[in-house]
Amino acid sequence: MYDIIIVGAGPAGLTAALYALRADKKVLVIEKETFGGQITYSPKIENYPGFMQVSGNEFAEQLLSQVTEHGADIELAEVTGIVNNGDTKTVITDMGEFQSKTVIIATGAKHRHLGVEGEEELIGEGISFCAVCDGAFYANQKVGVVGGGNSALVEAMMLSETCSEVVIIQNLSKLTGEAKMVRALEEKPNVKIICDTVVTGFEKADVLTGVKLHNDKTGEDFSISLDGLFVAIGHAPENTAFANLTALNEYGYIIADEQCLTDTDGIFVAGDCRTKAIRQITTATADGAVAALAACRYIDSM
Ligand SMILES: Cc1cc2nc3c(=O)[nH]c(=O)nc-3n(C[C@H](O)[C@H](O)[C@H](O)COP(=O)(O)OP(=O)(O)OC[C@H]3O[C@@H](n4cnc5c(N)ncnc54)[C@H](O)[C@@H]3O)c2cc1C
């Protein structure tokens, strides 16, 4: 019987493990794909306090060894469900079942990809999903933003402050984000908006050099040169396995505030998979600490 089972070994899950282990709890971390989570896709992190610059892989490796050195059990398996038996929880995976007093769900979220050939190889080599994370790498350069909803507009606005030119590429006939933000972007001299247009391919040397586009209305195929492309067509959590266990919002995020408590006793949540405004490593690791200490308090009061 574990004290705490953590589902997901991204920054949130691994930080939760660290805090729980330092509080002398018996901890199992279950990860289905990549220890370190989505940050392993990033070649360069420059906004994590204490590091001038570190690669996502190096950051993840350090965090994982810190946790294993403290004695965490680790399993490579996919959690497919959790059964709440009251004071104990059964965590069901494709590699068997595990019993625990508490569970911390830290399954993260994924940026939706375009699904265009060549995209995966260019992630971190010109294609990004986060202006807060990577915008500074494109100062005084020309970038594209794919998407027309609020998140895409926020990314475009942020990039327009530092980039020489921002081209918004939207598949619909108009931008669908807040009207005030649309007006503000239309008034910016370094922002260009292309509607009715989809990305069909990429131009590259070693890194991205441009995108191939198709205008659905005119049927025209054309290309534009770009130094970077920010894909902002949505974000999806991975919480379907927990829909019967705890409340999710309309977008599938587990409903919780800064306390990281769910509406189910003994089930805690941390990181990008919960309802929150800012999804970054700092907020994920902060959640991991908060959720672990909340789980420890819960166990100690059982
Ligand atoms: C390319 C890229 C660059 C980024 N750059 C930065 C940056 O510079 N600075 C910054 O602060 N943030 C950056 N981010 C965002 C940052 O990576 C995330 O905010 C952070 O990783 C969230 O941590 P998390 O632990 O909540 O989730 P994740 O990192 O998503 O980890 C969740 C883990 O749970 C696992 N999992 C999911 N479902 C299951 C299941 N059913 N069973 C078992 N395991 C499961 C997943 O495989 C994953 O490993 C970047 C993101 C990307 C994609």
PDBQT file of the ligand as one rigid body, heavy atoms in Angstrom, charges set to zero:
ROOT
HETATM    1  C1  LIG A 401       7.758  22.848 -26.677  1.00  0.00    +0.000 C 
HETATM    2  C2  LIG A 401       7.392  23.363 -25.294  1.00  0.00    +0.000 A 
HETATM    3  C3  LIG A 401       8.186  24.347 -24.731  1.00  0.00    +0.000 A 
HETATM    4  C4  LIG A 401       7.868  24.842 -23.462  1.00  0.00    +0.000 A 
HETATM    5  N1  LIG A 401       8.702  25.772 -22.916  1.00  0.00    +0.000 NA
HETATM    6  C5  LIG A 401       8.460  26.227 -21.669  1.00  0.00    +0.000 A 
HETATM    7  C6  LIG A 401       9.340  27.164 -21.058  1.00  0.00    +0.000 A 
HETATM    8  O1  LIG A 401      10.328  27.599 -21.659  1.00  0.00    +0.000 OA
HETATM    9  N2  LIG A 401       9.051  27.573 -19.803  1.00  0.00    +0.000 N 
HETATM   10  C7  LIG A 401       7.948  27.121 -19.112  1.00  0.00    +0.000 A 
HETATM   11  O2  LIG A 401       7.761  27.504 -17.969  1.00  0.00    +0.000 OA
HETATM   12  N3  LIG A 401       7.097  26.238 -19.665  1.00  0.00    +0.000 NA
HETATM   13  C8  LIG A 401       7.320  25.777 -20.915  1.00  0.00    +0.000 A 
HETATM   14  N4  LIG A 401       6.461  24.879 -21.498  1.00  0.00    +0.000 N 
HETATM   15  C9  LIG A 401       5.258  24.467 -20.734  1.00  0.00    +0.000 C 
HETATM   16  C10 LIG A 401       5.637  23.397 -19.669  1.00  0.00    +0.000 C 
HETATM   17  O3  LIG A 401       6.315  22.348 -20.307  1.00  0.00    +0.000 OA
HETATM   18  C11 LIG A 401       4.379  22.884 -18.972  1.00  0.00    +0.000 C 
HETATM   19  O4  LIG A 401       3.659  23.950 -18.396  1.00  0.00    +0.000 OA
HETATM   20  C12 LIG A 401       4.753  21.867 -17.874  1.00  0.00    +0.000 C 
HETATM   21  O5  LIG A 401       5.472  20.783 -18.431  1.00  0.00    +0.000 OA
HETATM   22  C13 LIG A 401       3.503  21.316 -17.193  1.00  0.00    +0.000 C 
HETATM   23  O6  LIG A 401       3.899  20.318 -16.306  1.00  0.00    +0.000 OA
HETATM   24  P1  LIG A 401       2.905  19.162 -15.835  1.00  0.00    +0.000 P 
HETATM   25  O7  LIG A 401       3.701  18.279 -14.969  1.00  0.00    +0.000 OA
HETATM   26  O8  LIG A 401       1.662  19.761 -15.319  1.00  0.00    +0.000 OA
HETATM   27  O9  LIG A 401       2.456  18.398 -17.170  1.00  0.00    +0.000 OA
HETATM   28  P2  LIG A 401       3.294  17.636 -18.297  1.00  0.00    +0.000 P 
HETATM   29  O10 LIG A 401       4.644  18.182 -18.463  1.00  0.00    +0.000 OA
HETATM   30  O11 LIG A 401       2.377  17.601 -19.471  1.00  0.00    +0.000 OA
HETATM   31  O12 LIG A 401       3.449  16.151 -17.718  1.00  0.00    +0.000 OA
HETATM   32  C14 LIG A 401       2.350  15.288 -17.586  1.00  0.00    +0.000 C 
HETATM   33  C15 LIG A 401       2.841  13.842 -17.729  1.00  0.00    +0.000 C 
HETATM   34  O13 LIG A 401       1.744  12.973 -17.434  1.00  0.00    +0.000 OA
HETATM   35  C16 LIG A 401       1.817  11.849 -18.309  1.00  0.00    +0.000 C 
HETATM   36  N5  LIG A 401       0.494  11.248 -18.393  1.00  0.00    +0.000 N 
HETATM   37  C17 LIG A 401      -0.624  11.782 -18.965  1.00  0.00    +0.000 A 
HETATM   38  N6  LIG A 401      -1.662  10.931 -18.826  1.00  0.00    +0.000 NA
HETATM   39  C18 LIG A 401      -1.178   9.837 -18.170  1.00  0.00    +0.000 A 
HETATM   40  C19 LIG A 401      -1.781   8.602 -17.758  1.00  0.00    +0.000 A 
HETATM   41  N7  LIG A 401      -3.074   8.328 -17.973  1.00  0.00    +0.000 N 
HETATM   42  N8  LIG A 401      -1.011   7.684 -17.135  1.00  0.00    +0.000 NA
HETATM   43  C20 LIG A 401       0.317   7.934 -16.891  1.00  0.00    +0.000 A 
HETATM   44  N9  LIG A 401       0.929   9.100 -17.264  1.00  0.00    +0.000 NA
HETATM   45  C21 LIG A 401       0.188  10.031 -17.889  1.00  0.00    +0.000 A 
HETATM   46  C22 LIG A 401       2.283  12.465 -19.634  1.00  0.00    +0.000 C 
HETATM   47  O14 LIG A 401       2.863  11.475 -20.473  1.00  0.00    +0.000 OA
HETATM   48  C23 LIG A 401       3.292  13.504 -19.149  1.00  0.00    +0.000 C 
HETATM   49  O15 LIG A 401       4.598  12.985 -19.114  1.00  0.00    +0.000 OA
HETATM   50  C24 LIG A 401       6.720  24.352 -22.761  1.00  0.00    +0.000 A 
HETATM   51  C25 LIG A 401       5.924  23.380 -23.340  1.00  0.00    +0.000 A 
HETATM   52  C26 LIG A 401       6.250  22.855 -24.587  1.00  0.00    +0.000 A 
HETATM   53  C27 LIG A 401       5.381  21.772 -25.201  1.00  0.00    +0.000 C 
ENDROOT
TORSDOF 0
